[in-house]
Amino acid sequence: MEKVLDEAYYKLLHELQAVDFVLVELNLYLDTHPTDSDAIQQYNHFAELRQRIANHYESQYGPLMHFGHSYSKSPWQWNEAPWPWQV
């Protein structure tokens, strides 16, 4: 049975991808500018934002990451498709 996904699913996933992109770019920048306190503050801000978005996503649609990085409701949710990387 294929799960029907609403527009909010795609909106949250898009927000998460955008924040992940910012975090990767800030991470790369901070690798070469480790004392830039403004960049560190931005990184921490976006890390917190990512956590909030991910928590909201997971509460509505299930886990994003495996191996203990995300919780699963009962019954086990990892066999429910589509997974975030499949859309």
MIKE-753064 format. One record per residue (C-alpha): residue number from 1; x, y, z; residue in one letter; chain. Coordinates in nm, 2 decimals. Layout:
BEGIN
<pt NUM; <X; Y; Z>; a; A>
...
***
This chain:
BEGIN
<pt 1; <0.00; 0.00; 0.00>; m; A>
<pt 2; <0.15; 0.33; -0.10>; e; A>
<pt 3; <0.13; 0.61; 0.15>; k; A>
<pt 4; <-0.03; 0.94; 0.03>; v; A>
<pt 5; <0.18; 1.24; 0.11>; l; A>
<pt 6; <0.04; 1.59; 0.17>; d; A>
<pt 7; <0.20; 1.92; 0.08>; e; A>
<pt 8; <0.33; 1.97; 0.43>; a; A>
<pt 9; <0.55; 1.66; 0.39>; y; A>
<pt 10; <0.73; 1.81; 0.09>; y; A>
<pt 11; <0.75; 2.15; 0.26>; k; A>
<pt 12; <0.92; 2.01; 0.57>; l; A>
<pt 13; <1.15; 1.80; 0.36>; l; A>
<pt 14; <1.24; 2.10; 0.15>; h; A>
<pt 15; <1.31; 2.31; 0.46>; e; A>
<pt 16; <1.52; 2.03; 0.60>; l; A>
<pt 17; <1.73; 2.01; 0.28>; q; A>
<pt 18; <1.78; 2.39; 0.27>; a; A>
<pt 19; <1.90; 2.40; 0.63>; v; A>
<pt 20; <2.12; 2.09; 0.57>; d; A>
<pt 21; <2.28; 2.28; 0.27>; f; A>
<pt 22; <2.35; 2.58; 0.49>; v; A>
<pt 23; <2.50; 2.36; 0.76>; l; A>
<pt 24; <2.73; 2.19; 0.51>; v; A>
<pt 25; <2.85; 2.52; 0.37>; e; A>
<pt 26; <2.91; 2.67; 0.72>; l; A>
<pt 27; <3.09; 2.35; 0.82>; n; A>
<pt 28; <3.32; 2.38; 0.52>; l; A>
<pt 29; <3.38; 2.75; 0.59>; y; A>
<pt 30; <3.45; 2.69; 0.96>; l; A>
<pt 31; <3.71; 2.42; 0.86>; d; A>
<pt 32; <3.92; 2.70; 0.72>; t; A>
<pt 33; <3.81; 2.98; 0.96>; h; A>
<pt 34; <3.77; 2.81; 1.30>; p; A>
<pt 35; <3.78; 3.14; 1.50>; t; A>
<pt 36; <3.50; 3.32; 1.31>; d; A>
<pt 37; <3.26; 3.36; 1.60>; s; A>
<pt 38; <2.98; 3.50; 1.37>; d; A>
<pt 39; <3.00; 3.18; 1.16>; a; A>
<pt 40; <3.00; 2.96; 1.47>; i; A>
<pt 41; <2.69; 3.15; 1.59>; q; A>
<pt 42; <2.52; 3.10; 1.26>; q; A>
<pt 43; <2.61; 2.73; 1.25>; y; A>
<pt 44; <2.47; 2.68; 1.60>; n; A>
<pt 45; <2.15; 2.86; 1.51>; h; A>
<pt 46; <2.10; 2.65; 1.20>; f; A>
<pt 47; <2.19; 2.33; 1.39>; a; A>
<pt 48; <1.91; 2.41; 1.64>; e; A>
<pt 49; <1.67; 2.50; 1.36>; l; A>
<pt 50; <1.75; 2.17; 1.19>; r; A>
<pt 51; <1.68; 1.98; 1.51>; q; A>
<pt 52; <1.34; 2.15; 1.54>; r; A>
<pt 53; <1.24; 2.08; 1.18>; i; A>
<pt 54; <1.36; 1.72; 1.20>; a; A>
<pt 55; <1.17; 1.66; 1.53>; n; A>
<pt 56; <0.85; 1.81; 1.37>; h; A>
<pt 57; <0.90; 1.60; 1.05>; y; A>
<pt 58; <0.96; 1.28; 1.25>; e; A>
<pt 59; <0.65; 1.34; 1.47>; s; A>
<pt 60; <0.44; 1.36; 1.16>; q; A>
<pt 61; <0.60; 1.13; 0.91>; y; A>
<pt 62; <0.84; 0.89; 1.08>; g; A>
<pt 63; <1.21; 0.86; 1.13>; p; A>
<pt 64; <1.47; 1.03; 0.91>; l; A>
<pt 65; <1.79; 0.85; 1.01>; m; A>
<pt 66; <1.86; 0.50; 1.13>; h; A>
<pt 67; <2.11; 0.35; 1.38>; f; A>
<pt 68; <1.97; 0.53; 1.68>; g; A>
<pt 69; <1.97; 0.88; 1.53>; h; A>
<pt 70; <1.59; 0.87; 1.51>; s; A>
<pt 71; <1.32; 0.71; 1.72>; y; A>
<pt 72; <1.05; 0.48; 1.58>; s; A>
<pt 73; <0.69; 0.46; 1.69>; k; A>
<pt 74; <0.53; 0.12; 1.73>; s; A>
<pt 75; <0.50; -0.07; 1.51>; p; A>
<pt 76; <0.85; -0.04; 1.35>; w; A>
<pt 77; <0.84; 0.24; 1.10>; q; A>
<pt 78; <1.14; 0.17; 0.88>; w; A>
<pt 79; <0.95; -0.06; 0.66>; n; A>
<pt 80; <0.70; 0.22; 0.56>; e; A>
<pt 81; <0.78; 0.38; 0.23>; a; A>
<pt 82; <0.86; 0.63; 0.09>; p; A>
<pt 83; <1.17; 0.71; 0.27>; w; A>
<pt 84; <1.30; 1.07; 0.26>; p; A>
<pt 85; <1.56; 0.98; 0.00>; w; A>
<pt 86; <1.31; 0.82; -0.23>; q; A>
<pt 87; <1.10; 1.13; -0.30>; v; A>
***
